[in-house]
Amino acid sequence: MQKKGKFDYILLETTGLADPGAVASMFWIDDELGVDIYLDGIITVVDSKYGLKHLTEEKPDGLINEASRQVALADIILINKTDLVSEEDLNKLRTTIRSINGLGKILETQRSRVDLSNVLDLHAFDSLSGISLQKKLQHLPTIQPHLDQSIITVTFEVPGNAKEESLNEFIQNLLWEKNVRNKEDDCMEVIRLKGLVSIKDKPQQVIVQGVYELYDLEETPVCWRDDTERTNRLVLIGRNLDKDILKQLFIATVTETEKQWTTYFKEDKVYL
């Protein structure tokens, strides 16, 4: 940053086995760095020929493999070397990537050639992303996760206003306390969280974002229109996620008219 003004953009390329979430969290949250620079987005490159093998590779002790984690965290996913595989294999790879990350934008390339406008100035982690997120959420396809996928995308919508304190508690129990469990009593692990919510007494739409244990709520420039119903839409990417449980828990604990947390939390576990 001592050479501030001599460059327009910084690209950080991690190693092939790196967890981009740790790097992203540092730049997203660090206020001192944020004075001069900000996190714009995460880009993951997937090899067409070997990508499917890497994404379905099983790791010991139930660990998430690196390739799946990188795809789950990405805002842009480049499927590269598409000229080296058949259309059938390419389609299998597309389906697998989409089942892991239903929100990221997929671009297909050869020799990694891509227009810079598609990978720069993404604003994926600030309030400006709320405008593009609204369009994505409206057209988000229903993804049927593969049975062998450890990481999936789930999305749900709940009409009405959210109580801000209860929303924070919902997210903190999910990301920090990790006491939200599925029907098999497995802990739901969230890698990436994104959504637009309606906070009581706030005219603007609020964007919620999370990477691992870190999350943030920020008002967007877009106000709720008087002639439209206020609603909350969340997209969660992670492991052991159960859409029905998450939605019912949100309705019961976050929206204005329902019960409180104490009904559902007992002995550090969630019961419905």
C-alpha positions as CSV (number, residue, x, y, z in Angstrom):
1,M,0.0,0.0,0.0
2,Q,3.1,2.3,0.1
3,K,2.7,2.3,-3.7
4,K,-0.9,3.4,-3.6
5,G,-2.1,5.0,-6.8
6,K,0.4,3.1,-9.0
7,F,-2.0,0.2,-9.7
8,D,-5.7,-0.3,-10.1
9,Y,-6.4,-3.8,-8.9
10,I,-4.8,-6.5,-6.9
11,L,-5.1,-10.2,-7.7
12,L,-4.1,-12.7,-5.1
13,E,-3.4,-16.2,-6.4
14,T,-3.3,-18.9,-3.7
15,T,-1.8,-22.4,-4.0
16,G,-3.9,-25.1,-5.4
17,L,-4.6,-26.6,-2.0
18,A,-5.3,-23.3,-0.2
19,D,-8.6,-22.4,1.6
20,P,-9.6,-19.1,0.0
21,G,-12.0,-18.4,2.9
22,A,-9.2,-17.7,5.3
23,V,-7.6,-15.1,2.9
24,A,-11.0,-13.6,2.1
25,S,-11.9,-13.2,5.7
26,M,-8.8,-11.2,6.4
27,F,-9.5,-8.6,3.7
28,W,-13.2,-8.5,4.3
29,I,-13.2,-7.8,8.0
30,D,-9.9,-5.9,8.6
31,D,-10.9,-2.3,9.1
32,E,-7.3,-1.0,8.8
33,L,-6.8,-2.6,5.4
34,G,-10.3,-1.6,4.4
35,V,-9.4,2.1,4.4
36,D,-7.4,1.6,1.3
37,I,-8.5,-1.7,-0.2
38,Y,-11.6,-4.0,-0.1
39,L,-12.4,-7.6,-1.0
40,D,-14.0,-7.6,-4.4
41,G,-14.7,-11.3,-4.9
42,I,-13.4,-14.9,-5.1
43,I,-12.7,-16.6,-8.4
44,T,-12.1,-20.3,-8.7
45,V,-10.7,-22.1,-11.8
46,V,-11.8,-25.7,-12.4
47,D,-9.9,-28.0,-14.8
48,S,-12.4,-29.6,-17.2
49,K,-10.4,-32.8,-17.5
50,Y,-9.7,-33.5,-13.8
51,G,-12.2,-31.3,-12.0
52,L,-14.9,-33.9,-11.5
53,K,-12.4,-36.3,-10.0
54,H,-11.1,-33.6,-7.6
55,L,-14.6,-32.5,-6.6
56,T,-15.8,-36.1,-5.7
57,E,-12.6,-37.2,-4.0
58,E,-13.3,-38.5,-0.5
59,K,-11.0,-37.3,2.3
60,P,-10.3,-39.2,5.5
61,D,-12.0,-38.4,8.8
62,G,-15.0,-36.8,7.0
63,L,-13.0,-33.7,5.9
64,I,-14.2,-31.6,3.0
65,N,-11.9,-31.8,0.0
66,E,-10.1,-28.7,-1.1
67,A,-11.7,-28.5,-4.6
68,S,-15.2,-28.6,-3.2
69,R,-14.4,-25.9,-0.6
70,Q,-12.9,-23.6,-3.3
71,V,-16.0,-24.0,-5.5
72,A,-18.3,-23.4,-2.6
73,L,-16.6,-20.1,-1.7
74,A,-16.4,-18.8,-5.3
75,D,-18.4,-15.8,-6.7
76,I,-17.1,-16.7,-10.2
77,I,-16.2,-20.2,-11.3
78,L,-14.1,-20.6,-14.5
79,I,-14.4,-24.0,-16.1
80,N,-11.2,-24.0,-18.1
81,K,-9.8,-26.3,-20.9
82,T,-13.3,-27.0,-22.2
83,D,-11.7,-28.0,-25.5
84,L,-10.1,-31.1,-24.0
85,V,-13.3,-32.9,-22.9
86,S,-16.5,-34.2,-24.5
87,E,-19.8,-32.3,-24.1
88,E,-21.1,-35.2,-21.9
89,D,-18.2,-35.0,-19.5
90,L,-18.5,-31.2,-19.5
91,N,-22.2,-31.4,-18.6
92,K,-21.5,-33.7,-15.7
93,L,-19.0,-31.2,-14.4
94,R,-21.4,-28.3,-14.8
95,T,-24.1,-30.2,-12.9
96,T,-21.7,-31.1,-10.0
97,I,-20.5,-27.5,-9.7
98,R,-24.0,-26.1,-9.7
99,S,-25.1,-28.6,-7.0
100,I,-22.2,-27.4,-4.8
101,N,-22.6,-23.7,-5.5
102,G,-26.0,-22.6,-6.8
103,L,-25.2,-18.9,-6.6
104,G,-21.8,-18.4,-8.2
105,K,-21.6,-17.4,-11.9
106,I,-20.1,-20.1,-14.2
107,L,-17.9,-19.1,-17.2
108,E,-16.4,-21.5,-19.6
109,T,-13.0,-20.8,-21.0
110,Q,-10.1,-22.2,-23.1
111,R,-6.5,-21.3,-22.1
112,S,-8.1,-19.2,-19.3
113,R,-9.1,-16.4,-21.7
114,V,-11.8,-14.3,-20.2
115,D,-13.0,-10.7,-20.5
116,L,-11.7,-8.7,-17.5
117,S,-15.1,-7.2,-17.1
118,N,-16.4,-10.6,-16.0
119,V,-13.8,-11.1,-13.2
120,L,-13.0,-7.5,-12.0
121,D,-15.2,-5.0,-10.1
122,L,-17.5,-7.8,-8.8
123,H,-18.5,-6.0,-5.6
124,A,-19.4,-9.4,-4.2
125,F,-18.9,-8.4,-0.6
126,D,-20.4,-4.9,-0.3
127,S,-23.8,-3.3,-0.3
128,L,-23.7,-2.8,-4.1
129,S,-24.0,-6.6,-4.6
130,G,-27.5,-6.4,-3.2
131,I,-28.8,-5.1,-6.5
132,S,-27.4,-8.0,-8.5
133,L,-28.2,-10.5,-5.7
134,Q,-31.9,-9.6,-6.0
135,K,-31.9,-10.6,-9.6
136,K,-30.0,-13.9,-8.9
137,L,-32.3,-14.9,-6.1
138,Q,-35.4,-14.4,-8.3
139,H,-34.0,-16.7,-11.0
140,L,-32.1,-19.2,-8.8
141,P,-32.7,-22.7,-10.2
142,T,-33.9,-25.5,-8.0
143,I,-30.8,-27.8,-7.7
144,Q,-31.1,-31.4,-6.9
145,P,-28.0,-32.3,-4.9
146,H,-26.1,-35.4,-5.8
147,L,-26.2,-38.1,-3.2
148,D,-22.4,-38.2,-3.1
149,Q,-21.9,-34.5,-2.7
150,S,-20.8,-33.4,0.8
151,I,-21.4,-29.8,0.0
152,I,-24.7,-28.5,-1.3
153,T,-26.6,-25.2,-1.8
154,V,-30.0,-24.7,-0.2
155,T,-32.2,-21.6,-0.5
156,F,-35.4,-20.6,1.2
157,E,-37.8,-17.7,1.3
158,V,-39.9,-16.4,4.2
159,P,-42.3,-13.4,3.9
160,G,-42.6,-10.7,6.5
161,N,-40.2,-8.7,8.6
162,A,-37.2,-10.1,10.5
163,K,-36.3,-9.0,14.1
164,E,-32.7,-7.9,13.9
165,E,-31.7,-9.2,17.3
166,S,-33.3,-12.6,16.5
167,L,-31.7,-12.7,13.1
168,N,-28.3,-12.2,14.6
169,E,-29.0,-15.0,17.1
170,F,-30.1,-17.3,14.3
171,I,-26.9,-16.7,12.4
172,Q,-24.7,-16.9,15.4
173,N,-26.1,-20.2,16.5
174,L,-25.6,-21.5,13.0
175,L,-22.1,-20.1,12.4
176,W,-20.6,-19.8,15.9
177,E,-22.3,-22.1,18.3
178,K,-22.9,-24.7,15.6
179,N,-25.8,-26.2,17.4
180,V,-28.2,-26.4,14.5
181,R,-28.6,-30.0,13.5
182,N,-30.3,-32.0,10.7
183,K,-32.6,-35.0,11.0
184,E,-29.6,-37.4,11.4
185,D,-28.4,-35.2,14.3
186,D,-25.4,-34.0,12.2
187,C,-24.2,-30.5,12.7
188,M,-25.0,-28.2,9.8
189,E,-21.7,-26.6,8.6
190,V,-22.1,-23.4,6.6
191,I,-19.2,-22.3,4.4
192,R,-20.9,-19.4,2.6
193,L,-24.1,-17.5,3.5
194,K,-25.8,-14.8,1.4
195,G,-29.2,-13.3,1.3
196,L,-31.5,-10.3,1.3
197,V,-33.7,-9.7,4.4
198,S,-36.3,-7.2,5.5
199,I,-35.5,-5.8,9.0
200,K,-38.4,-4.4,11.0
201,D,-38.5,-0.5,10.9
202,K,-35.8,-0.3,8.2
203,P,-36.9,1.0,4.8
204,Q,-33.9,-0.5,2.9
205,Q,-33.2,-4.0,1.9
206,V,-30.5,-5.5,4.1
207,I,-27.8,-7.9,2.6
208,V,-26.5,-10.6,4.9
209,Q,-23.2,-12.2,4.1
210,G,-21.1,-14.9,5.8
211,V,-17.8,-16.8,5.3
212,Y,-17.3,-19.5,7.9
213,E,-17.8,-17.9,11.3
214,L,-17.7,-14.3,10.0
215,Y,-20.8,-12.5,8.9
216,D,-22.1,-9.0,8.3
217,L,-25.5,-7.2,7.9
218,E,-25.4,-4.1,5.7
219,E,-28.2,-1.9,4.3
220,T,-28.3,-1.7,0.5
221,P,-29.1,1.4,-1.6
222,V,-32.5,-0.3,-2.5
223,C,-35.6,0.5,-0.5
224,W,-38.6,-1.8,-0.2
225,R,-41.5,-0.6,-2.4
226,D,-44.8,0.1,-0.8
227,D,-46.6,-2.1,-3.3
228,T,-44.4,-5.2,-2.8
229,E,-44.5,-7.7,-0.1
230,R,-41.4,-7.7,2.2
231,T,-39.6,-11.0,2.2
232,N,-36.4,-12.7,3.4
233,R,-34.4,-14.9,1.0
234,L,-31.3,-16.8,2.2
235,V,-28.8,-19.0,0.3
236,L,-26.6,-21.3,2.3
237,I,-23.7,-23.4,1.0
238,G,-22.3,-26.0,3.3
239,R,-22.5,-29.6,4.6
240,N,-25.3,-31.5,6.2
241,L,-27.8,-28.7,5.4
242,D,-31.5,-29.4,5.7
243,K,-33.6,-26.8,3.9
244,D,-36.9,-27.6,5.7
245,I,-35.3,-27.4,9.2
246,L,-33.5,-24.2,8.4
247,K,-36.7,-22.6,7.0
248,Q,-38.9,-23.6,9.9
249,L,-36.3,-22.5,12.4
250,F,-36.1,-19.1,10.7
251,I,-39.9,-18.8,10.7
252,A,-40.2,-19.8,14.4
253,T,-37.4,-17.6,15.7
254,V,-36.7,-14.7,13.5
255,T,-40.0,-13.4,12.0
256,E,-42.1,-11.1,14.1
257,T,-45.1,-13.2,14.9
258,E,-43.6,-16.5,16.0
259,K,-42.0,-18.1,19.1
260,Q,-38.7,-17.4,20.7
261,W,-35.3,-19.2,20.7
262,T,-35.8,-20.8,24.1
263,T,-38.5,-23.1,22.8
264,Y,-36.0,-24.7,20.4
265,F,-32.6,-24.8,22.0
266,K,-31.9,-27.3,24.7
267,E,-28.6,-28.9,25.8
268,D,-26.8,-27.1,22.9
269,K,-28.9,-28.8,20.3
270,V,-31.8,-27.6,18.1
271,Y,-35.2,-29.4,18.3
272,L,-38.2,-28.7,16.2
